[in-house]
Amino acid sequence: MLSNKDEELIARATEVAGATKQYDLALELTRLWLQVAPDSTQARQTESSLLLLSNRIDDLAPQLAKLLEQDKVAVTFGGWTSV
């Protein structure tokens, strides 16, 4: 079983790969990160950002839908919660 340190290491490796514009590697690492922590909002946000940066717009919509589904309560517009 992987520990929190493993998750932190994967997150950091993803960050480095993205910062050096190695988007394919960063996306692979993000998928690994999501295997380790499937409920990680940070991992999903990172994956969405990387998909946008790598111009993979067709793959972006499902990821954004997952993010919105994951945190329905926090999605508010003008003080009203949208569900």
Backbone as CSV, one residue per row, in Angstrom:
resi,resn,N_x,N_y,N_z,CA_x,CA_y,CA_z,C_x,C_y,C_z
1,MET,0.840,-1.189,0.000,0.000,0.000,0.000,0.883,1.250,0.000
2,LEU,0.485,2.230,-0.773,1.258,3.449,-0.863,0.890,4.396,0.275
3,SER,1.861,5.159,0.710,1.658,6.083,1.829,1.417,7.501,1.322
4,ASN,1.153,8.402,2.268,1.004,9.817,1.930,2.273,10.374,1.313
5,LYS,3.418,9.862,1.763,4.700,10.311,1.194,4.785,9.943,-0.280
6,ASP,4.271,8.755,-0.631,4.265,8.348,-2.033,3.390,9.293,-2.854
7,GLU,2.238,9.639,-2.313,1.347,10.577,-2.997,2.031,11.933,-3.180
8,GLU,2.717,12.387,-2.144,3.440,13.661,-2.218,4.539,13.601,-3.271
9,LEU,5.227,12.474,-3.352,6.290,12.310,-4.343,5.723,12.340,-5.759
10,ILE,4.612,11.652,-5.971,3.975,11.649,-7.289,3.505,13.058,-7.646
11,ALA,2.925,13.765,-6.692,2.462,15.137,-6.922,3.633,16.035,-7.304
12,ARG,4.736,15.900,-6.595,5.925,16.728,-6.887,6.513,16.387,-8.255
13,ALA,6.572,15.100,-8.596,7.085,14.689,-9.911,6.188,15.234,-11.023
14,THR,4.882,15.234,-10.769,3.934,15.795,-11.741,4.182,17.278,-11.935
15,GLU,4.403,17.970,-10.831,4.672,19.407,-10.877,5.938,19.703,-11.681
16,VAL,6.984,18.947,-11.446,8.252,19.156,-12.159,8.081,18.871,-13.653
17,ALA,7.400,17.772,-13.978,7.185,17.433,-15.388,6.376,18.524,-16.090
18,GLY,5.354,19.042,-15.421,4.555,20.110,-16.011,5.339,21.396,-16.172
19,ALA,6.151,21.719,-15.171,6.953,22.949,-15.231,7.992,22.907,-16.341
20,THR,8.432,21.707,-16.695,9.415,21.563,-17.775,8.741,21.240,-19.112
21,LYS,7.414,21.438,-19.145,6.603,21.262,-20.349,6.639,19.848,-20.910
22,GLN,6.833,18.883,-20.039,6.754,17.472,-20.418,5.336,17.005,-20.094
23,TYR,4.387,17.521,-20.864,2.979,17.336,-20.540,2.523,15.880,-20.603
24,ASP,3.024,15.108,-21.563,2.630,13.700,-21.642,3.069,12.941,-20.387
25,LEU,4.300,13.194,-19.952,4.800,12.560,-18.728,3.990,13.032,-17.522
26,ALA,3.714,14.322,-17.462,2.944,14.871,-16.348,1.541,14.249,-16.301
27,LEU,0.934,14.042,-17.464,-0.392,13.414,-17.496,-0.328,11.958,-17.031
28,GLU,0.716,11.248,-17.432,0.892,9.867,-16.951,1.028,9.851,-15.427
29,LEU,1.810,10.772,-14.902,1.996,10.853,-13.455,0.697,11.227,-12.746
30,THR,-0.087,12.094,-13.372,-1.367,12.479,-12.778,-2.299,11.280,-12.713
31,ARG,-2.285,10.443,-13.727,-3.121,9.242,-13.714,-2.678,8.297,-12.593
32,LEU,-1.373,8.193,-12.393,-0.861,7.396,-11.278,-1.306,8.003,-9.948
33,TRP,-1.220,9.314,-9.855,-1.639,10.043,-8.659,-3.113,9.750,-8.354
34,LEU,-3.953,9.739,-9.391,-5.372,9.461,-9.195,-5.631,8.007,-8.822
35,GLN,-4.752,7.103,-9.211,-4.881,5.717,-8.765,-4.603,5.620,-7.268
36,VAL,-3.614,6.379,-6.818,-3.231,6.381,-5.404,-4.258,7.141,-4.558
37,ALA,-4.772,8.245,-5.100,-5.712,9.098,-4.363,-6.872,9.492,-5.283
38,PRO,-7.807,8.577,-5.521,-8.884,8.830,-6.482,-9.798,10.005,-6.138
39,ASP,-9.848,10.410,-4.888,-10.702,11.526,-4.478,-9.951,12.849,-4.385
40,SER,-8.718,12.880,-4.876,-7.898,14.083,-4.761,-8.355,15.172,-5.742
41,THR,-8.895,16.240,-5.177,-9.297,17.382,-6.001,-8.082,18.007,-6.661
42,GLN,-6.977,18.075,-5.936,-5.760,18.662,-6.483,-5.274,17.873,-7.702
43,ALA,-5.331,16.558,-7.628,-4.904,15.731,-8.763,-5.811,15.962,-9.960
44,ARG,-7.119,16.041,-9.738,-8.063,16.278,-10.843,-7.869,17.669,-11.441
45,GLN,-7.643,18.665,-10.595,-7.396,20.022,-11.091,-6.104,20.068,-11.911
46,THR,-5.088,19.376,-11.424,-3.816,19.320,-12.133,-3.995,18.650,-13.486
47,GLU,-4.729,17.529,-13.502,-4.966,16.832,-14.767,-5.713,17.736,-15.748
48,SER,-6.713,18.464,-15.271,-7.460,19.378,-16.137,-6.554,20.464,-16.709
49,SER,-5.709,21.020,-15.872,-4.769,22.051,-16.330,-3.814,21.507,-17.386
50,LEU,-3.317,20.302,-17.151,-2.380,19.693,-18.104,-3.061,19.369,-19.428
51,LEU,-4.301,18.930,-19.373,-5.044,18.667,-20.607,-5.218,19.955,-21.401
52,LEU,-5.502,21.044,-20.710,-5.642,22.339,-21.366,-4.318,22.794,-21.965
53,LEU,-3.238,22.691,-21.186,-1.917,23.104,-21.664,-1.428,22.276,-22.856
54,SER,-1.821,21.012,-22.895,-1.388,20.150,-23.995,-2.408,20.136,-25.137
55,ASN,-3.375,21.061,-25.069,-4.367,21.253,-26.129,-5.217,20.006,-26.375
56,ARG,-5.512,19.273,-25.316,-6.352,18.071,-25.418,-7.749,18.411,-24.910
57,ILE,-8.371,19.324,-25.620,-9.656,19.885,-25.215,-10.749,18.817,-25.161
58,ASP,-10.726,17.853,-26.090,-11.749,16.807,-26.099,-11.720,15.966,-24.825
59,ASP,-10.554,15.827,-24.228,-10.420,15.053,-22.990,-10.722,15.889,-21.749
60,LEU,-10.818,17.193,-21.934,-10.989,18.102,-20.799,-12.405,18.086,-20.227
61,ALA,-13.410,18.040,-21.065,-14.802,18.127,-20.595,-15.143,17.057,-19.567
62,PRO,-14.800,15.775,-19.797,-15.123,14.772,-18.773,-14.416,15.034,-17.439
63,GLN,-13.207,15.553,-17.493,-12.470,15.843,-16.260,-13.123,16.986,-15.486
64,LEU,-13.554,18.010,-16.211,-14.233,19.121,-15.543,-15.549,18.658,-14.930
65,ALA,-16.257,17.775,-15.629,-17.507,17.229,-15.088,-17.240,16.456,-13.796
66,LYS,-16.148,15.688,-13.765,-15.797,14.941,-12.550,-15.485,15.890,-11.397
67,LEU,-14.781,16.978,-11.707,-14.462,17.963,-10.670,-15.732,18.592,-10.109
68,LEU,-16.638,18.960,-10.989,-17.879,19.577,-10.539,-18.718,18.594,-9.727
69,GLU,-18.767,17.360,-10.163,-19.514,16.324,-9.437,-18.902,16.075,-8.058
70,GLN,-17.568,16.101,-8.018,-16.844,15.820,-6.783,-17.124,16.873,-5.710
71,ASP,-17.404,18.097,-6.139,-17.551,19.171,-5.163,-18.765,20.035,-5.469
72,LYS,-19.921,19.427,-5.584,-21.150,20.151,-5.906,-21.440,21.279,-4.926
73,VAL,-21.198,21.039,-3.668,-21.544,22.018,-2.640,-20.740,23.307,-2.799
74,ALA,-19.517,23.203,-3.256,-18.663,24.388,-3.364,-18.916,25.194,-4.634
75,VAL,-19.693,24.648,-5.545,-19.975,25.351,-6.788,-21.129,26.307,-6.532
76,THR,-20.811,27.578,-6.363,-21.848,28.563,-6.075,-21.784,29.711,-7.067
77,PHE,-22.936,30.277,-7.306,-23.026,31.439,-8.195,-23.858,32.500,-7.474
78,GLY,-23.236,33.605,-7.172,-23.945,34.682,-6.521,-24.550,34.304,-5.175
79,GLY,-23.881,33.387,-4.477,-24.366,32.976,-3.173,-25.334,31.801,-3.203
80,TRP,-25.783,31.411,-4.383,-26.685,30.277,-4.515,-25.901,29.053,-4.936
81,THR,-26.224,27.945,-4.363,-25.542,26.694,-4.712,-26.192,26.117,-5.944
82,SER,-25.367,25.738,-6.915,-25.849,25.110,-8.142,-25.650,23.623,-8.048
83,VAL,-26.705,22.851,-8.259,-26.606,21.385,-8.239,-27.227,20.777,-9.459
